[in-house]
Amino acid sequence: MTMRGTGAAAGVLVLAFALAGCTTAARPGTVAPTVTSAPPSAAANAHGWNKQRFKGATGKHTGVTRTAKPTVLNGLVGAVFTRNADGDHFCTASVVDSAGLNLIVTAAHCVWDPKIGRRSDLVFVPGYRNGDTPSGVWPLLAVSVDDGWKDHADPDMDVAFAVVQAQNGQQVQQVLGANKLGVNRGYQLPVRVTGYPGSSDVPITCSNTTAEQSATQLRIDCPDYTGGTSGSPWVTDFDPSTRTGTVVGVIGGYQEGGNSPDTSYSSYFGDRVQALYDRATG
């Protein structure tokens, strides 16, 4: 089992998740999912996919991955670093609309280890490119994750919201704008996924239509989404007038984002994600 986060944080988190070894049978909106332990092969079969079916799906419907241009929409996406932007980035996050104008969304495994707790030394660097930080460096002040993730790394709630610290008297949404949060939008949606591979100093982007991996997981086929892209937003309903869209997923969830760089997953954004958002903004 692998994960899409990289660097020091990933080294700790992958062990915790591997020990958890959990899949759930809960549908979107349930409060207390049933948790069962299963080996990786059984978990894959339970989700309705095997190696042959993966090959058939990816061969027909794979998107095209390109370097992301420095647009307003892509500028809402940033790399997550430890302490400052001088080191390695290991995950991705993006600005999401909130009353406080200060919220980002990412994968829970990027910011919270169920065995250790919250990582307290992280910063969000939107628009990061080749060492430049054009939109500033925003420390994470508070992190909200679901109790299912805290207790047993529930892959159906591999989502986190974080409040970032104001810079120069302004909140991050005042500076950059924000995507809306989309919940209960179904399983087949045209989305754009933008994120930062750990081995690159520029973001990549890919458009494709999502599919139902399970009742509680989404899936998309886009090549080259390697370690570091955990937390990359899945954005639909692009609005040309505002140059923003709606986030309906983030890379994470099943296999903490996926064992293959060509197929990525997201926890389904349903009632539990809405409740988590409400708690983060309440």
C-alpha positions as CSV (number, residue, x, y, z in Angstrom):
1,M,0.0,0.0,0.0
2,T,1.3,3.4,-0.9
3,M,0.3,7.0,-0.6
4,R,0.7,10.2,-2.6
5,G,2.4,12.3,0.1
6,T,6.2,12.4,0.0
7,G,9.0,13.4,2.2
8,A,9.4,13.1,6.0
9,A,5.7,13.4,6.7
10,A,4.9,10.6,4.3
11,G,7.4,8.3,5.9
12,V,5.6,8.4,9.2
13,L,2.1,8.4,7.8
14,V,2.5,5.4,5.4
15,L,3.4,3.2,8.4
16,A,0.3,4.3,10.4
17,F,-2.0,3.7,7.5
18,A,-0.4,0.3,6.6
19,L,-1.0,-0.8,10.2
20,A,-4.6,0.3,9.9
21,G,-5.4,-1.9,6.9
22,C,-9.0,-0.8,6.9
23,T,-11.8,-0.6,4.4
24,T,-15.3,0.5,5.1
25,A,-18.8,-0.4,4.0
26,A,-20.4,2.9,4.8
27,R,-22.3,4.9,2.2
28,P,-22.0,8.6,1.9
29,G,-23.7,10.4,4.8
30,T,-23.3,7.7,7.4
31,V,-22.0,8.8,10.7
32,A,-20.5,5.5,12.1
33,P,-19.1,3.4,9.2
34,T,-18.5,-0.3,9.7
35,V,-14.8,-1.1,9.6
36,T,-13.4,-4.4,8.6
37,S,-9.8,-5.5,8.3
38,A,-8.9,-7.0,4.9
39,P,-5.7,-7.7,2.9
40,P,-4.9,-5.4,-0.1
41,S,-6.2,-8.0,-2.6
42,A,-9.5,-8.5,-0.8
43,A,-9.9,-4.7,-0.4
44,A,-9.5,-4.2,-4.1
45,N,-12.0,-6.9,-4.9
46,A,-14.5,-5.4,-2.4
47,H,-14.2,-2.1,-4.2
48,G,-15.1,-3.9,-7.5
49,W,-11.9,-3.5,-9.3
50,N,-9.1,-5.9,-10.3
51,K,-6.0,-5.6,-12.4
52,Q,-7.6,-6.5,-15.7
53,R,-10.5,-4.1,-15.3
54,F,-8.1,-1.3,-14.4
55,K,-6.1,-1.9,-17.6
56,G,-9.3,-1.8,-19.7
57,A,-10.6,1.4,-18.1
58,T,-7.3,3.3,-18.1
59,G,-6.6,2.4,-21.7
60,K,-9.8,3.9,-23.0
61,H,-10.4,6.9,-20.8
62,T,-7.0,8.3,-19.6
63,G,-6.7,12.0,-19.5
64,V,-3.7,14.0,-20.8
65,T,-1.4,15.5,-18.1
66,R,0.3,18.8,-18.8
67,T,2.3,21.5,-16.9
68,A,-0.3,23.8,-15.3
69,K,-0.1,27.4,-16.5
70,P,0.0,30.2,-14.0
71,T,-3.8,31.0,-14.3
72,V,-6.1,32.4,-11.6
73,L,-7.7,29.0,-11.2
74,N,-4.4,27.2,-10.9
75,G,-3.2,29.9,-8.5
76,L,-5.7,28.7,-5.9
77,V,-3.6,25.5,-5.7
78,G,-0.4,25.3,-3.7
79,A,2.3,23.0,-2.4
80,V,2.5,22.0,1.3
81,F,5.9,22.3,2.9
82,T,7.3,21.6,6.3
83,R,8.2,24.9,8.1
84,N,9.0,27.0,5.0
85,A,9.4,26.9,1.2
86,D,13.1,26.1,1.3
87,G,12.7,22.4,1.8
88,D,10.7,19.7,-0.1
89,H,7.0,19.9,-0.7
90,F,5.2,16.6,0.1
91,C,1.5,17.4,-0.5
92,T,-0.9,19.7,-2.3
93,A,-3.8,21.9,-1.0
94,S,-6.1,24.6,-2.4
95,V,-8.2,27.5,-1.2
96,V,-11.9,26.8,-0.6
97,D,-14.6,29.4,0.0
98,S,-15.4,30.1,3.7
99,A,-16.9,32.9,5.8
100,G,-13.6,33.5,7.4
101,L,-11.8,33.8,4.0
102,N,-9.0,31.7,5.4
103,L,-9.7,28.0,4.6
104,I,-7.8,25.4,2.5
105,V,-8.7,21.8,1.7
106,T,-6.3,18.9,1.4
107,A,-6.0,15.1,2.2
108,A,-6.2,14.2,5.9
109,H,-3.1,12.0,5.6
110,C,-1.1,15.1,4.7
111,V,-1.8,16.9,8.0
112,W,-2.8,14.3,10.6
113,D,-1.2,11.0,11.5
114,P,-3.7,8.8,13.5
115,K,-0.8,7.4,15.5
116,I,0.8,10.7,16.4
117,G,-1.7,13.5,15.8
118,R,-1.6,16.7,13.9
119,R,1.5,18.0,12.2
120,S,2.0,21.5,13.6
121,D,4.8,22.8,11.3
122,L,3.2,23.0,7.9
123,V,2.9,25.9,5.4
124,F,0.8,26.4,2.3
125,V,2.5,28.0,-0.7
126,P,-0.1,28.8,-3.4
127,G,1.2,29.3,-7.0
128,Y,4.6,27.9,-6.1
129,R,6.9,27.6,-9.1
130,N,10.6,26.9,-9.4
131,G,11.4,28.2,-5.9
132,D,9.2,31.3,-6.3
133,T,6.4,32.1,-3.8
134,P,4.3,34.6,-5.8
135,S,1.3,34.6,-3.4
136,G,3.1,34.3,-0.1
137,V,3.7,31.6,2.5
138,W,0.7,30.8,4.7
139,P,1.2,28.8,7.9
140,L,-1.5,26.4,9.0
141,L,-3.1,27.5,12.2
142,A,-5.8,24.9,12.8
143,V,-6.7,21.6,11.2
144,S,-10.1,19.8,11.1
145,V,-10.3,16.0,10.3
146,D,-13.1,13.6,10.8
147,D,-13.1,11.4,13.9
148,G,-13.1,8.3,11.6
149,W,-9.7,9.5,10.3
150,K,-8.3,10.3,13.7
151,D,-9.3,6.9,15.2
152,H,-8.5,4.5,12.4
153,A,-7.5,6.3,9.2
154,D,-10.9,5.8,7.6
155,P,-10.1,6.0,3.9
156,D,-13.7,7.3,3.3
157,M,-12.8,10.5,5.2
158,D,-9.3,11.2,3.9
159,V,-10.1,14.9,3.8
160,A,-9.0,17.8,5.9
161,F,-9.8,21.5,6.2
162,A,-7.2,23.9,7.6
163,V,-7.3,27.5,8.6
164,V,-4.2,29.5,7.4
165,Q,-2.7,32.5,9.1
166,A,-3.4,36.0,7.7
167,Q,-0.5,37.7,6.0
168,N,0.0,41.5,5.8
169,G,-3.5,42.0,7.2
170,Q,-5.2,39.9,4.5
171,Q,-6.8,36.5,4.5
172,V,-5.8,34.1,1.7
173,Q,-9.2,34.2,0.0
174,Q,-9.0,38.0,-0.1
175,V,-5.7,37.7,-2.0
176,L,-6.5,34.8,-4.3
177,G,-10.2,34.0,-4.4
178,A,-11.5,30.5,-3.7
179,N,-13.3,27.5,-5.2
180,K,-16.6,26.5,-3.8
181,L,-17.1,23.2,-1.9
182,G,-19.4,20.7,-3.7
183,V,-21.0,17.9,-1.8
184,N,-23.4,15.1,-3.0
185,R,-22.7,15.8,-6.6
186,G,-22.7,12.2,-7.8
187,Y,-19.9,10.1,-9.3
188,Q,-19.5,11.1,-12.9
189,L,-18.3,14.6,-13.2
190,P,-15.9,16.4,-15.6
191,V,-13.1,17.7,-13.4
192,R,-9.7,19.2,-13.6
193,V,-7.1,17.9,-11.2
194,T,-4.1,20.1,-10.4
195,G,-1.2,19.3,-8.0
196,Y,2.5,19.2,-7.2
197,P,4.5,16.0,-7.7
198,G,7.2,15.9,-5.1
199,S,9.9,15.6,-7.8
200,S,8.8,18.8,-9.6
201,D,8.8,22.5,-8.8
202,V,5.9,23.2,-11.2
203,P,2.3,21.9,-10.9
204,I,0.7,19.6,-13.3
205,T,-3.0,19.4,-14.4
206,C,-5.3,17.0,-16.2
207,S,-8.9,16.9,-17.1
208,N,-11.1,13.8,-17.3
209,T,-14.5,12.5,-16.1
210,T,-14.6,10.9,-12.6
211,A,-16.0,7.4,-12.0
212,E,-17.5,5.5,-9.1
213,Q,-14.8,3.4,-7.5
214,S,-17.2,2.5,-4.7
215,A,-20.2,4.1,-2.9
216,T,-17.7,6.1,-0.9
217,Q,-14.9,6.6,-3.3
218,L,-14.3,8.5,-6.6
219,R,-11.7,7.5,-9.2
220,I,-10.0,9.3,-12.1
221,D,-7.5,8.2,-14.7
222,C,-4.8,10.8,-15.3
223,P,-1.1,9.9,-15.8
224,D,1.9,11.0,-13.8
225,Y,0.2,11.9,-10.5
226,T,3.1,10.6,-8.3
227,G,4.0,11.3,-4.7
228,G,3.3,14.9,-3.6
229,T,0.0,15.1,-5.3
230,S,-2.1,14.0,-2.3
231,G,-4.6,16.7,-1.6
232,S,-4.8,17.9,-5.2
233,P,-8.3,19.4,-5.8
234,W,-10.8,17.9,-8.3
235,V,-12.5,21.0,-9.7
236,T,-15.7,21.0,-11.7
237,D,-18.2,23.8,-12.9
238,F,-15.6,26.3,-14.0
239,D,-17.1,29.8,-14.0
240,P,-15.5,32.0,-16.6
241,S,-16.8,35.2,-14.9
242,T,-15.1,34.4,-11.6
243,R,-12.4,32.1,-13.0
244,T,-13.1,29.6,-10.1
245,G,-15.0,26.3,-9.8
246,T,-16.3,23.8,-7.3
247,V,-14.1,21.2,-5.5
248,V,-15.7,17.8,-5.4
249,G,-12.7,15.7,-4.3
250,V,-9.0,15.7,-3.4
251,I,-6.5,13.0,-4.2
252,G,-6.6,10.6,-1.2
253,G,-9.0,8.0,0.1
254,Y,-8.6,4.5,-1.3
255,Q,-4.9,3.5,-1.1
256,E,-4.3,7.1,0.2
257,G,-4.6,8.3,-3.4
258,G,-3.6,5.3,-5.4
259,N,-0.9,2.7,-5.9
260,S,-0.5,3.7,-9.6
261,P,0.5,7.2,-10.7
262,D,-2.0,6.9,-13.6
263,T,-5.1,6.3,-11.5
264,S,-6.1,8.5,-8.5
265,Y,-8.8,8.3,-5.9
266,S,-10.8,10.6,-3.6
267,S,-13.1,10.1,-0.7
268,Y,-16.6,10.9,-1.9
269,F,-17.7,14.4,-0.8
270,G,-21.0,13.7,0.9
271,D,-22.7,14.5,4.2
272,R,-19.8,13.7,6.3
273,V,-17.5,16.1,4.4
274,Q,-20.2,18.8,4.7
275,A,-20.3,18.2,8.5
276,L,-16.5,18.4,8.6
277,Y,-16.6,21.7,6.7
278,D,-19.3,23.1,8.9
279,R,-17.1,22.2,12.0
280,A,-14.0,23.8,10.4
281,T,-15.9,27.0,9.7
282,G,-18.1,27.1,12.7
